[in-house]
Amino acid sequence: MTTTQSGATPRVAIIGAGVSGLCMAIRLREAGIETFTVFEKSSTVGGTWRDNTYPGLFCDVPSRYFQYSFAPNPDWTRLFSPGPEIGAYLERVADEYRLRERIRFGVELREAHWEDGRWILTGDGVREEADFVVTGCGFLHRPSVPDIPGLDTFAGASFHSSRWDHHVPLTGRVGIVGTGSTGVQIVAELAGTPARLVQFTRTPQWVFPTVNPRYTRLSAAVYRRFPKLMDVAYRGHQWWFEALLMNALLRDGIPRRLVGAGCRLALRSVRDPGLRARLTPRDEPGCKRLVASAGYYRAVQRPDVDVVTTAIDHVEPRGVVTIDGVLHELDVLVLATGFDTHALVRPMEFTGPAGATLSDAWAHGPRGYDTVAVPGLPNLFMLMGPSSPVNISSMFNVAEAQAGYALAMITRWAAAGRTALAPRADAAERFTAGLQDALQGSIWLSGCQSWYLTDDGTPVIWPASPAAHRELLDEPRLADYERV
């Protein structure tokens, strides 16, 4: 166990054992800090890649970049990883870094309050004390279930896509509600299996055409033989994904026009003009998160697949009734309706030393400082916190930058004699104002509704390059913090 110049050893509570939580645990262990505990509500690690097991699941970030830079995997089988491979990768990393011994599974923390210079955390019959809390809850962990009248009366099997019931046969009439990445991936994968597949689409989205070639066994052998090549591959995939593809979302120019042209060209593959019109979005490509697929448009043109764009009125035992009065009879109903991406750490509540709560701070939507901290809540760091660049980068890369920032603050606390710090309110206000200024004129304010926006229409995303975010977190600005 490592102590610091003051002899203080920080106690750290990490919430969540997904991409972010595991990254924080590894960084602490590498720094010689063993006084940490990871609290995980489930029975194993993986986060969203544990919970989501629906057919056709794959990541839309290249495999060679969608991994920890310090734990490269030579065994990815495709350019874009299938979901089960990512889950297995996280399990393997947890084992390689001996993290399970520091994880308390089956514990969901519900409340934390600041008392006498430390956090008191409670939930599921536990009461723990910590000098620091680092949340790694992610932003895709609270399923969004639409308030459709009669949904609970459906006589067949019904479930959210993140709670897929693999015991339910899919050979009959299957309905999919949703047209985001999940809905598109499920439809592309299932088409041809059910006797009838119906996708209910409230708003069509742009689909960017992709290919997902397999990696050969030879490539895996070469990476194992020359491990330095894995770092080259990581940086290369990072460059083309961030500098080329994601750059199209940041500013107008050739990359954006190429992305838009690719989406429109793919849509032209739909031969039926009526169906093509129903699948044509009104917004510009990139206003919502781009959906990537190689086979979606081919799938929806099958005679046993229907795309229903008429709004849903209600659900009855036999199926879904749209507002035109048509009953779409179904045996299975899948809600591919996404997540509450603004929940972040909620429903867990944090109460600071002055009695201010996280709910108060986020009454009008998630706000924070430098994407990792919140005024009034000392020694609390949020990985994938408000305005993190989850829209334009790899979550693994974001987690590494934010975990490095949290570690720097933890080691400073110990060296400075256990001084608790929280970002000043004016510093957080400047940070938020800077984000809003940078968003003006961006593609994300071009008129579409998306999970990027809060209820008042303000995007809660990072408006600059991923490199700018990494630079922001490279060195904490202590002048922006105050003692508590």
N, C-alpha and C positions, 0 to 999 in steps of 0.2 A: 504494500500500500504506500502510495506517495503522499507525503505532506508537503506543505509549502513553507515559504520563509517564516510565516507567522505560526506555523504548526497546525493550521486549520485544515481539516479534511472535509470537503463539501459533501453533503448528502444530496443526491440527485434522484428525483422521481421522474421517470420517463413514461409517458402515457401512450401506449400503442406499440405493437411489434410488427409494423409494416415497414415499408421502404425507409421512412424517416426515423422511426423509433430505433430500428436496428442500426442505422447509420450513426445516430447519437451515441448509442451504447458502445459501438466499436471505437468511435473517436475518444470517448472517455477512457476505455480500456487501454487504448494506445498511449494515452497521456499518463497512464499509471493511476488513474482514479477508479478504484474498485467499489467505492461506496455509492453504488447506484442500483436502483431496482426498476425494472420495466413492468408495468402493469398492463396486462392484455386481457380484454374481456372474453376473447375466444379461447379455444383449447390448443391453438398452435399459431405460428407466425404467418405473415404474408399479407395481412391487411386486405386491400381490395382484390389482390390476386389470389387470396384464399377464398374470399366470399363469392367472387364471380366465376362461375364454371359453365356458363351457357354455351350452347353449340356455336361454333364459328368465332369464338373469342380470340383476338390477336391484338397486339399492341401496334399503334400507328407511329411509333418512334423506332428507328432502326435498332435492331438487337445489339449491335456492337457499341451503341451509345446508351441504350437503356439498361444500364448496369452500373455498379459502383466502379469508379476508375481504379480503385485499389484492389478490386476483386474481379478481374476480367474472366470471362467464361469462354473457353475455346469451343464449347460444344453446342452453341446455338445451331438449330437446324435450318432456320430460314432467315431471310433478310429482316422480316418483321416477326417477332417471336409469338408463337401461340401462347395463350394464357397459362396452360399447365406448366410450360417450361419456365415461365417467370416465377410461378409459385414454387417450383422445385428448386430454382436457383436461390430464392430467399431462404428456403429451408436449409439448403447446403451452406449458405453463408452463416446462418445462425449456428450451425454445427461447427464449422471451421473456426469460428471465433469464440466458441464455448459460451454462447450467450444464453442458452436455455437455463443454465444454473442461476442466472440473474433475473429471470422472467417469472412473474407470478401470473399464471394463467387462470382464466375464469374469474377475474376480478375487474369489474367495471366501476371506476371511480365516478362519483356524482357531484362532489362538492369539495372545494378547497378554500380555506380562508387563512388570512395572514394573522398570526398571533405571536407576539413576543419575538419578532425577528425571524420567524420561519413559517413555512406553509404547513397547515394541518389538512390532510387529505382523507376523505371518508367515502365509503361506498362498499356495498356487498359485504357488510360486517367487518370491514377493516378500518383501522385508524392509523395513519402513518404520518411521520414528520419528515420534512425535507427542507433543505436550505434553498434548493432550486427545483422548479418544475419545468420540464421540457415536454411539450405536447407534440406527438407524432401521429395525430389522429387522421391525417389526410383530409381530403375534401370530397371523397367519393365513398362515404361510409354510412350515410343516412339515406335509405331509399326514399324517393319521392313517389308517393302513391296518390294518383289523382282522385279528386272527390267526385266520382261518377255515381249518380243515383242508382241504387240497386246493385252495386258491385258485389255486395255480400250475399245477394240472392242467387248468383250464378250456380247452376247445378253441376257444372263440370269442374275440372281442376283449374285453379287460378293461382298465380304466384307472380311475384316480381322477378325480373330477370336476374337480379343478384341473389335470389334465393331459389335457384332453379331446382325443381323436383325431378331428378333423373329417373324416378320410378314411374312417372306418367308416360304412357305411350303417346307417340306423336303421329300416329298413322291416320287419324280421323280428320276432323275439321279444326284447324288451329288458327287462333287470332292473335296478332301481335299489335299492341298499342304503342306507337312511338316510331319516330323516323330519324333518331339520332344515330350515333355510331353503333350503339347496341342493337337497335332495331334493324339497321341495315345489315349488320353482321349476321344476325339470327336468320333473317329472310334469305340472304345469300347462301347460308349453309343448309337451311332446312328445305328450300324449294325442291320439290320432287319427292319428298318423303311423305308429308301428309296428303290425304286425298284432296284437301282444300286448304290453302294457306291464304289468310286475309290479313293485310296490313292496314291498320287505321292510322292515317297520317293527318295530323292537325295542320302542320306547316311543312311543306317539302324543303329539303336541304340540298345544297350542292354536294355532289359526290366526286371526289378527286380520284381519277383512275390510278390504280397501283398494280404492280406485279410483286409477287412474293416468292422469289425463287428459293430453292433449297440450297443450303451449303453442302459441299461434298465432305466425305470422310477425310479426304486428303487435306482439305483446308484446316480441319480440326487438328490433324496430325502436325501440320506445319506450324500452327499457332502454339501447340504444346512444345514442339522442338525449339522454336524461336519465340519465347514469350514476349520479347520486346516488340514484336510485330503487333501484338494485341493492343499495345498503347498507341501505335501508329494507326491502327484501325479505329480505335476509339476516337482519336482526334480527327481523323478523316471523316468519319460519319457525323461527328459533332459539327464539323465545318459545313458540310453540304446540307445538313438538316437545319442548322441555325442560320447560317449566313445566306443560304440560297432560298430554301423553302419558307422558313419562318420570316425572313426579311421581307417577303412579299406582303405580310400582314402589317408590317410596321410603317411602310411608306409606299406611295405610288411610284411606279417605275416598271422596268422590264420584268423583274421577277413576279410582281403581282399580276401583270398582264398575261404572263405565261401560265400562271396558276389558273386564272380565270378562263383562259382559252382551253386549257386542259379539261376543266369542269364542263364547259359548254360543249366541247367536242364529244366528251363521254355521253352527255345527255342526248346528243344527236343519234346515238346508237339505238335509241328507242324508236322503233319504226312507226308505231301507231301514233298519229299526231294528237289524238285525244289524250292518250296516256301520257305522252310527252308533255303536253300542256299542264296536266295535273301534277307532274313531277317537277315543273319549272318553278324555282323559288323567285320571289319578288326582290329579295335583297341581293347585294353583291357577294361574290365568293369571298369568304373570310370574315364576314360580319359575325357569323356564328362559327363555332369550331368546325373546321372542315371535316367531313366524313370521308374516310378512305376505303375504297373497295375495288376489287377486281371483277366481281361477278354480280353485283346487285342489279344493275340494269338488265343483265341477261336473265336473272331470276324472275324479275317482275313481269317479263314478257311471256312467261310460260302460261299455257292455258289453264293450269290449276292454281294460279296465283292471282289474287285480286288486290288492287290498291284502292282503298276507299278514302276519299278526301272529304266526304260529307261529315260534318261534326257528329260526335256521339251524343245522343240525348240521354240514354240510360241503358242499364243492363238488366235483363230479366233472366229467369232460370234457363231459357233456351239459347241465349246469346246476347249480342249487342244490337241495340236499336238506334239507328241514326236519326237525325232531326227530320229527315224526309219520310219517316215512318217505316223504313225498311228494316226488317229483322234479319240479321246475319247469324244464322244458327251455327253454334260452335260446340266443340267438345272440350277444348282447352283454350284458356285465355291467359296470355302472357303480357305483363305490364313492363314494357321496355321504356319506362318513363324517367329514367335517370335518377339523380340524387339531389338532395338539398346541398348544393355546392357552397352555400354561405353558412352552413351550420358549423363547419370547422370543428371546434372542440365541444360545441353544444350537443346535448343538453347539460353538460357539466357546467356548473357555476363557479366562478371565482369571485371572491370578495377581498378587496384590498384593505390596507391598514386604516384608511379613512372611511371605510364602509361602502365605498364605491364598488359596484359589481360590473362584471363583464357584460351582463345584459343591459345595464345602463349605458355603457360605453358603445354598445353595438345596437342601440335602439333603432337607428336608421340605417343599419347595415354594418358589416365588418370594417373597422378602421384600425390602423395601428401605426407603428413606426418601423421603418426599414424592413417591412414584411415579416418581422420576427417578434415584436414587442408591443405592449399596450401601456399607455400612461396610467399611473395609479396602481399598477400591479407589478410590484418589484420581483426581481429574480424569476421572472416567468418568460420563457421563450417558446415561440410557436413555430415549428417547422411546417411548411406549407401554410403559413399565416396569411393575413389579409394582403392582397395585391401581389402575391408571389407569382413568378412567371410560369405558372403551370400551363398557360396557353401557348407558349412558344419554346419550351425546352423540355428536356428529360427530367422527370421527377427525381431520379437518382442524382443528377447533377445539382439540382436545386437543393436537395437535402444535404449534400456534402457542403455546399456553401453556407447554408444556414446552421448546420451543426458545427462548422468551424467557428462561426460567429459566437454561438452559444458557449462553446468551449473556451474561447478567448475571454468572455465575460466571467465565466466560472473561475478560471485560474486567476483573473485579476481580483475577484472577490476574496479568494483565499489569501493572496499575497498582501492585500490591503487591510487585513484584519477583520474580515467578515462584514464588510460594508455593503448593505443592501442598496441596490440601485434600480430606478425605474426611469423610462424616458420622460423628459419634460413634455408637458402638454403643448407648449408652443413649438417644440421641435417636431412633434407628431403632426401638428397642424401644417407646418411648413412642408413636411414630407407629403401629406395628402394633397395640399394645394399644388405642389410640383407635379404629382401624378395627374391631377385633373388638367393642368395646363398642357401637359404632354399628350393627353388624350384628345385634345381638340383637333378636329379634322381627321381623326383616325378612322379606320374602317369599322371599328367597334361602335362608333356613334353615327353610323350611316343609316340608321332607321330600322334595324331588326330587333326582335326580342330574343334574348339568349340567356344562358345561365351565367354569363359574365356580368349581368346587370343586377343591381339591387332594385327594391320596389320603386325607388324614385328615378330609376333609369340611369344611375351612375355605374359605370363599369368598375368592378373591383378586380382589376388585373394589372399586370406590369406592362407599361406602355412603351418601354424601350427594349434594347437588345438584351439577351441573356448575359452577354459579356458585361454590360453596364450593371446588371444586378450583382454579378460576382465581384465586380470592382467595388460596389457599394458596401458589400459585406466583408471585404478583405480586411479592414481594420476598424473596429468600433470607434465611434466618435464620442469619447467620454464626456465632452463638453455638453452633449445633448442629454445627458443623464443627470438625475438628482438623487441625493441620498434620501433614504426613507427611514 
